Amino acid sequence: PKNQPAIIFLGLILAGIVGAAIATLAEFVDKSIRSPRKLARLVGTPPLAVIPYLDNSADVAQARSRRRMIIVAFLAGTALSVAYAIYFL
């Protein structure tokens, strides 16, 4: 069909919007305390001490692996979407 590029473009735009909305919703619903400032606001007084989190080599490797999986999943999903659009629309 003549609308094929427009449909693909619209699908990519809508997927980005939906992804951003889901990430925003997940951040909004998360009630965990992740900073001294948030704890001070909640309790009313600042903490006496803050112990920083230090990444170790296992954490760095896990983050790198997760990042690779996300990239591969994104590329595979994009390739499948384009292939579907080319062959079936």
C-alpha positions in Angstrom: 0.0 0.0 0.0 0.9 3.6 -0.4 0.6 4.3 3.3 3.2 1.8 4.3 6.1 4.2 5.3 3.6 6.4 7.1 2.2 3.4 9.1 5.8 2.3 10.0 6.7 5.8 11.1 3.5 6.2 13.1 4.1 2.8 14.8 7.6 3.8 15.8 6.4 7.2 17.2 3.6 5.6 19.1 5.9 2.9 20.5 8.3 5.6 21.8 5.5 7.5 23.4 4.0 4.4 25.0 7.5 3.3 26.3 8.1 6.8 27.8 4.7 6.8 29.4 5.3 3.4 31.0 8.7 4.4 32.3 7.2 7.6 33.7 4.4 5.7 35.4 6.9 3.2 36.9 8.9 6.1 38.4 5.8 7.8 39.7 4.5 4.6 41.4 7.9 3.7 42.9 7.8 4.6 46.6 11.4 3.7 47.5 13.8 6.1 49.2 16.9 6.6 47.1 18.4 9.8 48.3 19.3 11.6 51.5 17.2 14.5 50.4 14.1 12.3 50.0 14.7 10.8 53.4 15.1 14.2 55.0 11.8 15.3 53.4 10.0 12.2 54.7 11.4 12.2 58.2 11.9 15.9 58.8 15.6 15.8 59.7 18.6 15.0 57.6 20.4 11.7 58.2 23.5 11.6 60.3 25.6 9.8 57.7 25.2 8.5 54.2 27.0 5.4 53.0 27.6 5.6 49.2 27.0 2.6 47.0 30.1 1.4 45.2 29.8 -0.7 42.1 31.9 -3.8 42.0 33.1 -5.7 38.9 30.0 -8.1 39.1 27.6 -5.1 39.1 29.4 -3.5 36.2 29.4 -6.8 34.2 25.7 -7.3 35.0 24.8 -3.8 33.8 26.8 -4.2 30.6 25.1 -7.6 29.9 21.7 -6.0 30.5 22.5 -3.1 28.2 23.5 -5.6 25.5 20.3 -7.6 25.9 18.2 -4.4 25.6 20.0 -3.3 22.4 19.7 -6.8 20.9 16.0 -6.9 21.8 15.4 -3.5 20.3 17.2 -4.3 17.1 15.4 -7.6 16.8 12.0 -6.0 17.4 12.7 -3.3 14.9 13.9 -5.8 12.3 10.8 -8.0 12.8 8.5 -4.9 12.6 10.1 -3.8 9.4 10.0 -7.3 7.9 6.4 -7.7 8.8 5.5 -4.3 7.3 7.4 -5.1 4.1 6.1 -8.7 3.6 2.6 -8.6 5.0 1.2 -5.1 4.5 
